[in-house]
């Protein structure tokens, strides 16, 4: 990495000021700004995913079978950051946390957020990027994901506004084209959230357990090292950790793991990684995700003391 890259210990506000990539006075916290400066309103958070989705039941098995087939395809490989010169995994984490906040403000679904990060990682895997283009790539990835997953499309003018007018609508559209061409328009991917929905149906999860597992997989979004694991593995590990911490009957857990093709031993490494993320999310670059899960309709999961 170049010596002028910000040290990971720098806080977000200093990073924002040094790189001059955002306007700190924008209505949504600018990329790189300290989360503690944000006055969060409940209406800014999306609760549409607060309980398991009621997917079309007659196709559930076929959908799950397809997800298993594409579990390892259209996914960035861990290690791609080694080829980048001006960005690192810490800057990626800051960007992802900011994208989660922007997604919450525009009521994007969890699946949209997971697809956004998938698109971002796959593009960064293929293209060596400049630091001053990283935020534009992130916003354009969110724009593409909204087009694919949502029934509405955010205005590019709104996206430029929340980005502090760092770039124009035309630049977002141009970057959208570049990303889609580089990814060969392959946007149908397996994500931890889709697998979690299926596992929640199989286990008949209550809302609290679902929100707990969802918190775990959303924390995984910002951690570059979680790319070591398959989406299904992250989802299964989130259910495993949730079941263990909530003291659910071991027989039910083992039955579910057998049905989805995992063993306790196979999930140990990923489960440990998730536990480490939970232990200090507010002191890391993933502060908004913890803030997001401090609201009543997401069971105030992040506020539970001694969670792990």
ROKEZA-401558 format. One record per residue (C-alpha): residue in three letters; residue number from 0; x, y, z. Coordinates in pm, whole numbers, plus 50000, padded with zeros to 5 digits. Layout:
% residues N
[ALA, NUM, [X, Y, Z]]
...
//
This chain:
% residues 308
[UNK, 0, [50000, 50000, 50000]]
[UNK, 1, [50120, 50356, 49941]]
[UNK, 2, [50245, 50549, 50238]]
[UNK, 3, [49986, 50825, 50194]]
[UNK, 4, [49695, 50588, 50261]]
[UNK, 5, [49518, 50684, 50587]]
[UNK, 6, [49617, 50476, 50886]]
[UNK, 7, [49332, 50239, 50990]]
[UNK, 8, [49333, 50400, 51333]]
[UNK, 9, [49230, 50736, 51191]]
[UNK, 10, [48871, 50821, 51271]]
[UNK, 11, [48621, 50878, 50996]]
[UNK, 12, [48595, 51255, 51039]]
[UNK, 13, [48969, 51309, 50995]]
[UNK, 14, [48967, 51079, 50695]]
[UNK, 15, [48687, 51279, 50539]]
[UNK, 16, [48869, 51608, 50594]]
[UNK, 17, [49203, 51484, 50460]]
[UNK, 18, [49065, 51322, 50147]]
[UNK, 19, [48810, 51599, 50078]]
[UNK, 20, [48567, 51355, 49925]]
[UNK, 21, [48247, 51466, 50097]]
[UNK, 22, [48058, 51759, 50238]]
[UNK, 23, [48028, 51706, 50616]]
[UNK, 24, [47714, 51919, 50627]]
[UNK, 25, [47503, 51695, 50404]]
[UNK, 26, [47179, 51560, 50551]]
[UNK, 27, [47313, 51205, 50559]]
[UNK, 28, [47651, 51154, 50722]]
[UNK, 29, [47915, 51190, 50454]]
[UNK, 30, [48137, 50900, 50362]]
[UNK, 31, [48409, 50901, 50622]]
[UNK, 32, [48227, 51117, 50878]]
[UNK, 33, [48209, 51009, 51242]]
[UNK, 34, [47885, 50823, 51317]]
[UNK, 35, [47861, 50998, 51654]]
[UNK, 36, [47772, 51320, 51472]]
[UNK, 37, [47457, 51160, 51332]]
[UNK, 38, [47121, 51234, 51495]]
[UNK, 39, [46926, 50925, 51404]]
[UNK, 40, [46551, 50937, 51354]]
[UNK, 41, [46351, 50609, 51370]]
[UNK, 42, [46190, 50683, 51035]]
[UNK, 43, [46531, 50659, 50872]]
[UNK, 44, [46550, 50289, 50938]]
[UNK, 45, [46387, 50020, 50733]]
[UNK, 46, [46190, 49756, 50921]]
[UNK, 47, [46056, 49579, 50614]]
[UNK, 48, [46297, 49292, 50677]]
[UNK, 49, [46228, 49266, 51050]]
[UNK, 50, [46086, 48918, 51015]]
[UNK, 51, [46134, 48627, 50775]]
[UNK, 52, [46005, 48681, 50425]]
[UNK, 53, [45697, 48492, 50315]]
[UNK, 54, [45842, 48382, 49982]]
[UNK, 55, [45619, 48200, 49734]]
[UNK, 56, [45596, 47867, 49914]]
[UNK, 57, [45550, 47642, 49613]]
[UNK, 58, [45884, 47760, 49469]]
[UNK, 59, [46082, 47774, 49794]]
[UNK, 60, [46257, 47441, 49741]]
[UNK, 61, [46353, 47519, 49382]]
[UNK, 62, [46484, 47862, 49480]]
[UNK, 63, [46692, 47713, 49760]]
[UNK, 64, [46832, 47446, 49528]]
[UNK, 65, [46937, 47717, 49284]]
[UNK, 66, [47098, 47921, 49563]]
[UNK, 67, [47306, 47618, 49657]]
[UNK, 68, [47423, 47583, 49296]]
[UNK, 69, [47541, 47946, 49277]]
[UNK, 70, [47675, 47964, 49633]]
[UNK, 71, [48033, 48005, 49515]]
[UNK, 72, [47977, 48176, 49179]]
[UNK, 73, [47953, 48550, 49112]]
[UNK, 74, [48139, 48612, 49436]]
[UNK, 75, [48462, 48806, 49491]]
[UNK, 76, [48754, 48601, 49619]]
[UNK, 77, [48921, 48687, 49945]]
[UNK, 78, [49267, 48826, 49867]]
[UNK, 79, [49167, 49061, 49586]]
[UNK, 80, [49262, 49363, 49799]]
[UNK, 81, [49629, 49265, 49760]]
[UNK, 82, [49616, 49398, 49403]]
[UNK, 83, [49483, 49738, 49508]]
[UNK, 84, [49730, 50024, 49564]]
[UNK, 85, [49526, 50320, 49687]]
[UNK, 86, [49257, 50146, 49891]]
[UNK, 87, [49259, 49888, 50167]]
[UNK, 88, [49015, 49679, 50368]]
[UNK, 89, [48969, 49953, 50628]]
[UNK, 90, [48857, 50203, 50363]]
[UNK, 91, [48625, 49937, 50224]]
[UNK, 92, [48471, 49891, 50570]]
[UNK, 93, [48411, 50265, 50605]]
[UNK, 94, [48244, 50273, 50264]]
[UNK, 95, [48024, 49971, 50337]]
[UNK, 96, [47906, 50114, 50669]]
[UNK, 97, [47819, 50441, 50495]]
[UNK, 98, [47634, 50252, 50219]]
[UNK, 99, [47430, 50068, 50483]]
[UNK, 100, [47331, 50405, 50627]]
[UNK, 101, [47235, 50546, 50287]]
[UNK, 102, [47042, 50227, 50214]]
[UNK, 103, [46851, 50263, 50541]]
[UNK, 104, [46766, 50624, 50464]]
[UNK, 105, [46616, 50533, 50127]]
[UNK, 106, [46442, 50223, 50270]]
[UNK, 107, [46646, 49975, 50070]]
[UNK, 108, [46591, 49613, 50167]]
[UNK, 109, [46856, 49396, 50328]]
[UNK, 110, [46890, 49198, 50007]]
[UNK, 111, [46965, 49522, 49820]]
[UNK, 112, [47243, 49600, 50066]]
[UNK, 113, [47395, 49254, 50027]]
[UNK, 114, [47380, 49278, 49648]]
[UNK, 115, [47537, 49625, 49667]]
[UNK, 116, [47840, 49492, 49854]]
[UNK, 117, [47862, 49191, 49623]]
[UNK, 118, [47873, 49422, 49320]]
[UNK, 119, [48127, 49649, 49489]]
[UNK, 120, [48362, 49363, 49576]]
[UNK, 121, [48341, 49198, 49236]]
[UNK, 122, [48423, 49526, 49063]]
[UNK, 123, [48715, 49599, 49297]]
[UNK, 124, [48839, 49247, 49229]]
[UNK, 125, [48858, 49319, 48858]]
[UNK, 126, [48966, 49684, 48850]]
[UNK, 127, [49243, 49870, 49029]]
[UNK, 128, [49074, 50189, 49147]]
[UNK, 129, [49178, 50534, 49269]]
[UNK, 130, [49083, 50638, 49619]]
[UNK, 131, [48890, 50939, 49493]]
[UNK, 132, [48662, 50713, 49287]]
[UNK, 133, [48578, 50466, 49565]]
[UNK, 134, [48268, 50647, 49690]]
[UNK, 135, [48134, 50685, 49336]]
[UNK, 136, [48179, 50311, 49277]]
[UNK, 137, [47994, 50237, 49602]]
[UNK, 138, [47700, 50465, 49522]]
[UNK, 139, [47676, 50330, 49167]]
[UNK, 140, [47675, 49974, 49306]]
[UNK, 141, [47384, 50070, 49533]]
[UNK, 142, [47204, 50228, 49237]]
[UNK, 143, [47239, 49906, 49034]]
[UNK, 144, [47126, 49690, 49327]]
[UNK, 145, [46815, 49904, 49377]]
[UNK, 146, [46725, 49862, 49010]]
[UNK, 147, [46758, 49486, 49044]]
[UNK, 148, [46593, 49427, 49381]]
[UNK, 149, [46352, 49712, 49451]]
[UNK, 150, [46021, 49817, 49297]]
[UNK, 151, [46148, 50175, 49282]]
[UNK, 152, [46468, 50349, 49175]]
[UNK, 153, [46634, 50626, 49380]]
[UNK, 154, [46692, 50949, 49190]]
[UNK, 155, [47055, 51002, 49100]]
[UNK, 156, [47016, 51358, 49228]]
[UNK, 157, [46932, 51219, 49573]]
[UNK, 158, [47239, 50997, 49564]]
[UNK, 159, [47463, 51287, 49471]]
[UNK, 160, [47311, 51491, 49753]]
[UNK, 161, [47379, 51233, 50023]]
[UNK, 162, [47732, 51208, 49887]]
[UNK, 163, [47792, 51578, 49946]]
[UNK, 164, [47773, 51659, 49573]]
[UNK, 165, [48113, 51497, 49528]]
[UNK, 166, [48010, 51378, 49184]]
[UNK, 167, [47729, 51434, 48935]]
[UNK, 168, [47432, 51226, 48823]]
[UNK, 169, [47605, 51177, 48490]]
[UNK, 170, [47909, 51032, 48664]]
[UNK, 171, [47687, 50783, 48850]]
[UNK, 172, [47527, 50672, 48524]]
[UNK, 173, [47864, 50640, 48351]]
[UNK, 174, [48004, 50436, 48640]]
[UNK, 175, [47691, 50218, 48635]]
[UNK, 176, [47767, 50124, 48274]]
[UNK, 177, [48133, 50052, 48353]]
[UNK, 178, [48041, 49825, 48643]]
[UNK, 179, [47775, 49633, 48450]]
[UNK, 180, [48007, 49575, 48155]]
[UNK, 181, [48290, 49461, 48380]]
[UNK, 182, [48056, 49220, 48565]]
[UNK, 183, [47903, 49106, 48235]]
[UNK, 184, [47559, 49200, 48370]]
[UNK, 185, [47566, 48903, 48609]]
[UNK, 186, [47357, 49020, 48903]]
[UNK, 187, [47179, 48704, 49014]]
[UNK, 188, [47385, 48600, 49314]]
[UNK, 189, [47351, 48403, 49636]]
[UNK, 190, [47380, 48614, 49950]]
[UNK, 191, [47380, 48532, 50323]]
[UNK, 192, [47045, 48706, 50360]]
[UNK, 193, [46871, 48480, 50107]]
[UNK, 194, [47008, 48172, 50279]]
[UNK, 195, [46908, 48309, 50619]]
[UNK, 196, [46551, 48355, 50497]]
[UNK, 197, [46541, 47990, 50396]]
[UNK, 198, [46695, 47867, 50720]]
[UNK, 199, [46449, 48081, 50917]]
[UNK, 200, [46162, 47910, 50737]]
[UNK, 201, [46303, 47565, 50803]]
[UNK, 202, [46356, 47638, 51172]]
[UNK, 203, [46035, 47842, 51209]]
[UNK, 204, [46235, 48123, 51369]]
[UNK, 205, [46072, 48383, 51589]]
[UNK, 206, [46137, 48751, 51515]]
[UNK, 207, [46397, 48795, 51788]]
[UNK, 208, [46605, 48502, 51667]]
[UNK, 209, [46576, 48617, 51306]]
[UNK, 210, [46684, 48970, 51395]]
[UNK, 211, [46973, 48830, 51598]]
[UNK, 212, [47096, 48625, 51303]]
[UNK, 213, [47036, 48913, 51066]]
[UNK, 214, [47250, 49140, 51284]]
[UNK, 215, [47534, 48890, 51260]]
[UNK, 216, [47524, 48864, 50882]]
[UNK, 217, [47494, 49241, 50835]]
[UNK, 218, [47803, 49291, 51049]]
[UNK, 219, [47980, 49052, 50813]]
[UNK, 220, [47917, 49290, 50523]]
[UNK, 221, [48185, 49534, 50631]]
[UNK, 222, [48452, 49281, 50717]]
[UNK, 223, [48663, 49204, 50413]]
[UNK, 224, [48793, 48885, 50574]]
[UNK, 225, [48443, 48735, 50569]]
[UNK, 226, [48494, 48683, 50196]]
[UNK, 227, [48677, 48366, 50302]]
[UNK, 228, [48339, 48205, 50363]]
[UNK, 229, [48053, 48107, 50136]]
[UNK, 230, [47724, 48299, 50172]]
[UNK, 231, [47549, 47983, 50292]]
[UNK, 232, [47825, 47928, 50548]]
[UNK, 233, [47785, 48279, 50690]]
[UNK, 234, [47408, 48236, 50715]]
[UNK, 235, [47437, 47892, 50873]]
[UNK, 236, [47694, 48020, 51121]]
[UNK, 237, [47467, 48309, 51218]]
[UNK, 238, [47188, 48061, 51296]]
[UNK, 239, [47433, 47839, 51483]]
[UNK, 240, [47561, 48127, 51700]]
[UNK, 241, [47207, 48251, 51762]]
[UNK, 242, [47085, 47907, 51867]]
[UNK, 243, [47381, 47856, 52101]]
[UNK, 244, [47351, 48197, 52267]]
[UNK, 245, [46975, 48174, 52311]]
[UNK, 246, [46999, 47823, 52452]]
[UNK, 247, [46783, 47652, 52193]]
[UNK, 248, [46755, 47271, 52208]]
[UNK, 249, [47064, 47113, 52057]]
[UNK, 250, [46852, 46846, 51888]]
[UNK, 251, [46668, 47110, 51684]]
[UNK, 252, [46993, 47279, 51587]]
[UNK, 253, [47157, 46955, 51479]]
[UNK, 254, [46847, 46861, 51280]]
[UNK, 255, [46860, 47192, 51092]]
[UNK, 256, [47233, 47165, 51024]]
[UNK, 257, [47184, 46816, 50884]]
[UNK, 258, [46906, 46938, 50656]]
[UNK, 259, [47117, 47225, 50518]]
[UNK, 260, [47432, 47017, 50482]]
[UNK, 261, [47657, 47151, 50757]]
[UNK, 262, [47812, 47014, 51075]]
[UNK, 263, [47905, 47199, 51393]]
[UNK, 264, [48273, 47144, 51320]]
[UNK, 265, [48244, 47292, 50971]]
[UNK, 266, [48097, 47614, 51109]]
[UNK, 267, [48346, 47674, 51390]]
[UNK, 268, [48579, 47918, 51210]]
[UNK, 269, [48304, 48129, 51056]]
[UNK, 270, [48105, 48132, 51381]]
[UNK, 271, [48410, 48255, 51571]]
[UNK, 272, [48461, 48532, 51315]]
[UNK, 273, [48100, 48645, 51362]]
[UNK, 274, [48141, 48647, 51739]]
[UNK, 275, [48447, 48869, 51709]]
[UNK, 276, [48250, 49118, 51499]]
[UNK, 277, [47978, 49136, 51764]]
[UNK, 278, [48221, 49203, 52046]]
[UNK, 279, [48324, 49551, 51933]]
[UNK, 280, [48113, 49682, 51641]]
[UNK, 281, [48084, 50036, 51777]]
[UNK, 282, [48459, 50076, 51804]]
[UNK, 283, [48518, 49956, 51450]]
[UNK, 284, [48428, 50095, 51109]]
[UNK, 285, [48085, 49929, 51136]]
[UNK, 286, [47923, 50181, 51368]]
[UNK, 287, [47603, 50246, 51176]]
[UNK, 288, [47513, 49879, 51158]]
[UNK, 289, [47524, 49867, 51538]]
[UNK, 290, [47317, 50187, 51552]]
[UNK, 291, [47067, 50041, 51307]]
[UNK, 292, [47008, 49737, 51527]]
[UNK, 293, [46945, 49949, 51838]]
[UNK, 294, [46582, 50020, 51747]]
[UNK, 295, [46274, 49842, 51889]]
[UNK, 296, [46153, 49684, 51565]]
[UNK, 297, [46491, 49515, 51527]]
[UNK, 298, [46471, 49390, 51886]]
[UNK, 299, [46744, 49632, 52008]]
[UNK, 300, [46989, 49352, 51944]]
[UNK, 301, [47296, 49577, 51944]]
[UNK, 302, [47206, 49721, 52286]]
[UNK, 303, [47210, 49388, 52467]]
[UNK, 304, [47494, 49389, 52719]]
[UNK, 305, [47751, 49110, 52706]]
[UNK, 306, [47592, 48975, 52390]]
[UNK, 307, [47886, 48742, 52329]]
//
